[in-house]
Amino acid sequence: MVYPGRIIGQLIEFVAAPGLNNMVKISEDMTYTWLQGNLQFEFWGKRKTAKFSKECLNKGKYFGKEVIIATGRDISDRKKNDEALLAAKVKAEASEKLKSAFWRICRMRFVLL
């Protein structure tokens, strides 16, 4: 588990979940932040309770040095809800297709009688 205060000066790989982030893209995002200012992105992190977070990168100063300050917000529950909503939508669409097919068959049978 990563604890606040123990990550100052660490590379982003220190808090990244291995193999779950595009580290090249994140490096590009950090360069963009350094040059342009602020940026938000989603990130898989190492934590006991939260695996997915919304990260904000901001250029700032820390003890007089120019730094990038990264803050994260746990969005694991939101991601789970999004997945459940998508699964429910797919299931509802499949049910609607089945219902439509059933009624088409019933109409065809009625016409044949």
MODELLER restraints for C-alpha pairs under 7 A, 6 or more apart:
rsr = mdl.restraints
at = mdl.atoms
rsr.add(forms.Gaussian(group=physical.xy_distance, feature=features.Distance(at['CA:1:A'], at['CA:46:A']), mean=6.58, stdev=0.5))
rsr.add(forms.Gaussian(group=physical.xy_distance, feature=features.Distance(at['CA:1:A'], at['CA:47:A']), mean=5.17, stdev=0.5))
rsr.add(forms.Gaussian(group=physical.xy_distance, feature=features.Distance(at['CA:1:A'], at['CA:48:A']), mean=5.97, stdev=0.5))
rsr.add(forms.Gaussian(group=physical.xy_distance, feature=features.Distance(at['CA:2:A'], at['CA:46:A']), mean=6.81, stdev=0.5))
rsr.add(forms.Gaussian(group=physical.xy_distance, feature=features.Distance(at['CA:2:A'], at['CA:47:A']), mean=6.30, stdev=0.5))
rsr.add(forms.Gaussian(group=physical.xy_distance, feature=features.Distance(at['CA:15:A'], at['CA:45:A']), mean=5.57, stdev=0.5))
rsr.add(forms.Gaussian(group=physical.xy_distance, feature=features.Distance(at['CA:15:A'], at['CA:46:A']), mean=5.48, stdev=0.5))
rsr.add(forms.Gaussian(group=physical.xy_distance, feature=features.Distance(at['CA:16:A'], at['CA:44:A']), mean=6.06, stdev=0.5))
rsr.add(forms.Gaussian(group=physical.xy_distance, feature=features.Distance(at['CA:16:A'], at['CA:45:A']), mean=4.50, stdev=0.5))
rsr.add(forms.Gaussian(group=physical.xy_distance, feature=features.Distance(at['CA:16:A'], at['CA:46:A']), mean=5.78, stdev=0.5))
rsr.add(forms.Gaussian(group=physical.xy_distance, feature=features.Distance(at['CA:17:A'], at['CA:44:A']), mean=5.52, stdev=0.5))
rsr.add(forms.Gaussian(group=physical.xy_distance, feature=features.Distance(at['CA:17:A'], at['CA:45:A']), mean=4.77, stdev=0.5))
rsr.add(forms.Gaussian(group=physical.xy_distance, feature=features.Distance(at['CA:17:A'], at['CA:46:A']), mean=5.02, stdev=0.5))
rsr.add(forms.Gaussian(group=physical.xy_distance, feature=features.Distance(at['CA:20:A'], at['CA:44:A']), mean=6.15, stdev=0.5))
rsr.add(forms.Gaussian(group=physical.xy_distance, feature=features.Distance(at['CA:21:A'], at['CA:43:A']), mean=6.55, stdev=0.5))
rsr.add(forms.Gaussian(group=physical.xy_distance, feature=features.Distance(at['CA:21:A'], at['CA:44:A']), mean=6.16, stdev=0.5))
rsr.add(forms.Gaussian(group=physical.xy_distance, feature=features.Distance(at['CA:33:A'], at['CA:39:A']), mean=6.14, stdev=0.5))
rsr.add(forms.Gaussian(group=physical.xy_distance, feature=features.Distance(at['CA:33:A'], at['CA:57:A']), mean=6.59, stdev=0.5))
rsr.add(forms.Gaussian(group=physical.xy_distance, feature=features.Distance(at['CA:33:A'], at['CA:58:A']), mean=6.59, stdev=0.5))
rsr.add(forms.Gaussian(group=physical.xy_distance, feature=features.Distance(at['CA:33:A'], at['CA:59:A']), mean=6.48, stdev=0.5))
rsr.add(forms.Gaussian(group=physical.xy_distance, feature=features.Distance(at['CA:34:A'], at['CA:59:A']), mean=6.12, stdev=0.5))
rsr.add(forms.Gaussian(group=physical.xy_distance, feature=features.Distance(at['CA:34:A'], at['CA:68:A']), mean=6.82, stdev=0.5))
rsr.add(forms.Gaussian(group=physical.xy_distance, feature=features.Distance(at['CA:37:A'], at['CA:58:A']), mean=6.00, stdev=0.5))
rsr.add(forms.Gaussian(group=physical.xy_distance, feature=features.Distance(at['CA:37:A'], at['CA:59:A']), mean=5.48, stdev=0.5))
rsr.add(forms.Gaussian(group=physical.xy_distance, feature=features.Distance(at['CA:38:A'], at['CA:57:A']), mean=5.53, stdev=0.5))
rsr.add(forms.Gaussian(group=physical.xy_distance, feature=features.Distance(at['CA:38:A'], at['CA:58:A']), mean=4.61, stdev=0.5))
rsr.add(forms.Gaussian(group=physical.xy_distance, feature=features.Distance(at['CA:38:A'], at['CA:59:A']), mean=6.57, stdev=0.5))
rsr.add(forms.Gaussian(group=physical.xy_distance, feature=features.Distance(at['CA:39:A'], at['CA:56:A']), mean=5.79, stdev=0.5))
rsr.add(forms.Gaussian(group=physical.xy_distance, feature=features.Distance(at['CA:39:A'], at['CA:57:A']), mean=5.18, stdev=0.5))
rsr.add(forms.Gaussian(group=physical.xy_distance, feature=features.Distance(at['CA:39:A'], at['CA:58:A']), mean=6.77, stdev=0.5))
rsr.add(forms.Gaussian(group=physical.xy_distance, feature=features.Distance(at['CA:40:A'], at['CA:55:A']), mean=5.57, stdev=0.5))
rsr.add(forms.Gaussian(group=physical.xy_distance, feature=features.Distance(at['CA:40:A'], at['CA:56:A']), mean=4.42, stdev=0.5))
rsr.add(forms.Gaussian(group=physical.xy_distance, feature=features.Distance(at['CA:40:A'], at['CA:57:A']), mean=6.21, stdev=0.5))
rsr.add(forms.Gaussian(group=physical.xy_distance, feature=features.Distance(at['CA:41:A'], at['CA:54:A']), mean=5.91, stdev=0.5))
rsr.add(forms.Gaussian(group=physical.xy_distance, feature=features.Distance(at['CA:41:A'], at['CA:55:A']), mean=5.36, stdev=0.5))
rsr.add(forms.Gaussian(group=physical.xy_distance, feature=features.Distance(at['CA:41:A'], at['CA:56:A']), mean=6.65, stdev=0.5))
rsr.add(forms.Gaussian(group=physical.xy_distance, feature=features.Distance(at['CA:42:A'], at['CA:53:A']), mean=5.86, stdev=0.5))
rsr.add(forms.Gaussian(group=physical.xy_distance, feature=features.Distance(at['CA:42:A'], at['CA:54:A']), mean=4.57, stdev=0.5))
rsr.add(forms.Gaussian(group=physical.xy_distance, feature=features.Distance(at['CA:42:A'], at['CA:55:A']), mean=5.82, stdev=0.5))
rsr.add(forms.Gaussian(group=physical.xy_distance, feature=features.Distance(at['CA:43:A'], at['CA:52:A']), mean=5.87, stdev=0.5))
rsr.add(forms.Gaussian(group=physical.xy_distance, feature=features.Distance(at['CA:43:A'], at['CA:53:A']), mean=5.38, stdev=0.5))
rsr.add(forms.Gaussian(group=physical.xy_distance, feature=features.Distance(at['CA:43:A'], at['CA:54:A']), mean=6.19, stdev=0.5))
rsr.add(forms.Gaussian(group=physical.xy_distance, feature=features.Distance(at['CA:43:A'], at['CA:55:A']), mean=6.44, stdev=0.5))
rsr.add(forms.Gaussian(group=physical.xy_distance, feature=features.Distance(at['CA:44:A'], at['CA:51:A']), mean=5.68, stdev=0.5))
rsr.add(forms.Gaussian(group=physical.xy_distance, feature=features.Distance(at['CA:44:A'], at['CA:52:A']), mean=4.61, stdev=0.5))
rsr.add(forms.Gaussian(group=physical.xy_distance, feature=features.Distance(at['CA:44:A'], at['CA:53:A']), mean=6.31, stdev=0.5))
rsr.add(forms.Gaussian(group=physical.xy_distance, feature=features.Distance(at['CA:45:A'], at['CA:51:A']), mean=5.39, stdev=0.5))
rsr.add(forms.Gaussian(group=physical.xy_distance, feature=features.Distance(at['CA:45:A'], at['CA:52:A']), mean=6.01, stdev=0.5))
rsr.add(forms.Gaussian(group=physical.xy_distance, feature=features.Distance(at['CA:45:A'], at['CA:53:A']), mean=6.92, stdev=0.5))
rsr.add(forms.Gaussian(group=physical.xy_distance, feature=features.Distance(at['CA:50:A'], at['CA:74:A']), mean=5.89, stdev=0.5))
rsr.add(forms.Gaussian(group=physical.xy_distance, feature=features.Distance(at['CA:50:A'], at['CA:76:A']), mean=5.87, stdev=0.5))
rsr.add(forms.Gaussian(group=physical.xy_distance, feature=features.Distance(at['CA:51:A'], at['CA:76:A']), mean=6.22, stdev=0.5))
rsr.add(forms.Gaussian(group=physical.xy_distance, feature=features.Distance(at['CA:52:A'], at['CA:74:A']), mean=6.21, stdev=0.5))
rsr.add(forms.Gaussian(group=physical.xy_distance, feature=features.Distance(at['CA:52:A'], at['CA:75:A']), mean=5.83, stdev=0.5))
rsr.add(forms.Gaussian(group=physical.xy_distance, feature=features.Distance(at['CA:52:A'], at['CA:76:A']), mean=5.00, stdev=0.5))
rsr.add(forms.Gaussian(group=physical.xy_distance, feature=features.Distance(at['CA:53:A'], at['CA:72:A']), mean=5.83, stdev=0.5))
rsr.add(forms.Gaussian(group=physical.xy_distance, feature=features.Distance(at['CA:53:A'], at['CA:73:A']), mean=5.21, stdev=0.5))
rsr.add(forms.Gaussian(group=physical.xy_distance, feature=features.Distance(at['CA:53:A'], at['CA:74:A']), mean=4.46, stdev=0.5))
rsr.add(forms.Gaussian(group=physical.xy_distance, feature=features.Distance(at['CA:53:A'], at['CA:75:A']), mean=5.00, stdev=0.5))
rsr.add(forms.Gaussian(group=physical.xy_distance, feature=features.Distance(at['CA:53:A'], at['CA:76:A']), mean=6.61, stdev=0.5))
rsr.add(forms.Gaussian(group=physical.xy_distance, feature=features.Distance(at['CA:54:A'], at['CA:72:A']), mean=5.50, stdev=0.5))
rsr.add(forms.Gaussian(group=physical.xy_distance, feature=features.Distance(at['CA:54:A'], at['CA:73:A']), mean=5.18, stdev=0.5))
rsr.add(forms.Gaussian(group=physical.xy_distance, feature=features.Distance(at['CA:54:A'], at['CA:74:A']), mean=6.54, stdev=0.5))
rsr.add(forms.Gaussian(group=physical.xy_distance, feature=features.Distance(at['CA:54:A'], at['CA:75:A']), mean=6.33, stdev=0.5))
rsr.add(forms.Gaussian(group=physical.xy_distance, feature=features.Distance(at['CA:55:A'], at['CA:70:A']), mean=6.57, stdev=0.5))
rsr.add(forms.Gaussian(group=physical.xy_distance, feature=features.Distance(at['CA:55:A'], at['CA:71:A']), mean=5.63, stdev=0.5))
rsr.add(forms.Gaussian(group=physical.xy_distance, feature=features.Distance(at['CA:55:A'], at['CA:72:A']), mean=4.39, stdev=0.5))
rsr.add(forms.Gaussian(group=physical.xy_distance, feature=features.Distance(at['CA:55:A'], at['CA:73:A']), mean=6.52, stdev=0.5))
rsr.add(forms.Gaussian(group=physical.xy_distance, feature=features.Distance(at['CA:56:A'], at['CA:70:A']), mean=5.58, stdev=0.5))
rsr.add(forms.Gaussian(group=physical.xy_distance, feature=features.Distance(at['CA:56:A'], at['CA:71:A']), mean=5.28, stdev=0.5))
rsr.add(forms.Gaussian(group=physical.xy_distance, feature=features.Distance(at['CA:56:A'], at['CA:72:A']), mean=6.35, stdev=0.5))
rsr.add(forms.Gaussian(group=physical.xy_distance, feature=features.Distance(at['CA:57:A'], at['CA:68:A']), mean=6.37, stdev=0.5))
rsr.add(forms.Gaussian(group=physical.xy_distance, feature=features.Distance(at['CA:57:A'], at['CA:69:A']), mean=5.70, stdev=0.5))
rsr.add(forms.Gaussian(group=physical.xy_distance, feature=features.Distance(at['CA:57:A'], at['CA:70:A']), mean=4.60, stdev=0.5))
rsr.add(forms.Gaussian(group=physical.xy_distance, feature=features.Distance(at['CA:57:A'], at['CA:71:A']), mean=6.69, stdev=0.5))
rsr.add(forms.Gaussian(group=physical.xy_distance, feature=features.Distance(at['CA:58:A'], at['CA:68:A']), mean=5.53, stdev=0.5))
rsr.add(forms.Gaussian(group=physical.xy_distance, feature=features.Distance(at['CA:58:A'], at['CA:69:A']), mean=5.15, stdev=0.5))
rsr.add(forms.Gaussian(group=physical.xy_distance, feature=features.Distance(at['CA:58:A'], at['CA:70:A']), mean=6.47, stdev=0.5))
rsr.add(forms.Gaussian(group=physical.xy_distance, feature=features.Distance(at['CA:59:A'], at['CA:67:A']), mean=5.90, stdev=0.5))
rsr.add(forms.Gaussian(group=physical.xy_distance, feature=features.Distance(at['CA:59:A'], at['CA:68:A']), mean=4.53, stdev=0.5))
rsr.add(forms.Gaussian(group=physical.xy_distance, feature=features.Distance(at['CA:59:A'], at['CA:69:A']), mean=6.09, stdev=0.5))
rsr.add(forms.Gaussian(group=physical.xy_distance, feature=features.Distance(at['CA:60:A'], at['CA:66:A']), mean=5.81, stdev=0.5))
rsr.add(forms.Gaussian(group=physical.xy_distance, feature=features.Distance(at['CA:60:A'], at['CA:67:A']), mean=5.37, stdev=0.5))
rsr.add(forms.Gaussian(group=physical.xy_distance, feature=features.Distance(at['CA:60:A'], at['CA:68:A']), mean=5.96, stdev=0.5))
rsr.add(forms.Gaussian(group=physical.xy_distance, feature=features.Distance(at['CA:60:A'], at['CA:69:A']), mean=6.43, stdev=0.5))
rsr.add(forms.Gaussian(group=physical.xy_distance, feature=features.Distance(at['CA:61:A'], at['CA:67:A']), mean=5.53, stdev=0.5))
